[in-house]
Amino acid sequence: MGVLNKAKKVSGISEEGEERALYVCLACETTFEVQHHTCPTCGSFDVRHSKWVQE
């Protein structure tokens, strides 16, 4: 499974209707409720809003 597919899976709203984090790091798949310019977990600059990675 590719990084974008994994990001799509962890972002947005779950099938049960629960809201999830709004932002996701595409490098390490860590999710956040606030926007970071760099991922505090892995240092990547590839942090995106979940709606940007959804189909």
N, C-alpha and C positions, 0 to 999 in steps of 0.2 A: 504494500500500500504506500503510495507517495505521500510526501509531506503535506501537499494541499488537501488530499483526501482525508488525512488524519486531522488536519486543522478544521475541515468542514464538520467532521464528526464531533469534535469537542466544542464547537462554537455554536452560538445561537440559542435556540430554545429546544429543550429535550422533547421527546415524544409524549412525556407525561405532562407537558405544559410548564415545566419549571424553567425559570430564566437562568441562563448561565452567564459566565463572564463575557464582557463585551469585547475584549481584546485577547489576541492569541499570538504567541511567538511561533513563527513557522519553523524555526530551527530546533527548538527543544519541546515545543507543544505546551509550554506553560501558559495558563490563562490568567487574566487580570481583570479587575473591575474598573481600573483607572488606566489611562494611556501612559505608557512609558516610551521614551525615545530609544532606549536600549533595554534589552531584557535584563532584569536584575539577576536572573538565574544563570544565563549562559553568555551574556554580553553581546548578543546578536542585535543588529539594527533592523531586523525583519519582524517587527511587531506590527500586526495589522488589526483593524477593526473586524469583528466577526462577519459583518455583512459584506465585506470585501472578498472574503474567501468562500462564501456560500454560492451555490449554483444559481 
